[in-house]
Each structure stands twice: as structure tokens, then as C-alpha cells.
């Protein structure tokens, strides 16, 4: 029975790892890709405008 207790942790980790990979692959692209891309573009545009705006009251 020691072999069962030795094999359980790697098997459990492998199952969770496979589930993680499947989830990552399924969430790439698809219907939400355009929304995610738009959100990233908006955030980058906002950050760029803040970085380029002149400082008020600067000397």
C-alpha cells in the first residue's frame, strides 16, 4: 500500500496541471478576445496619455 500513497500526489498534481492547460487553451481567442483586446488597448491609451500630458505648474 505504500506505492499507492507514493503515487497519489503526482497523479493529483498531473490532473490539476492538465485541467489548467485545458482551461488556458479554451480561454484563448473566441468571443471574448475582441473585448479583452479593446480593454488592453484602452488601458494602454490611457497610460500613454497620462505619460505624455504636460505637468501643471511645472517650471
Secondary structure, 3 states (H helix, E strand, C coil): CHHHHHHHHHHHHHHHHHHHHHHHHHHCCCCCHHHHHHHHHHHHHHHHHHHHCCCCCCC
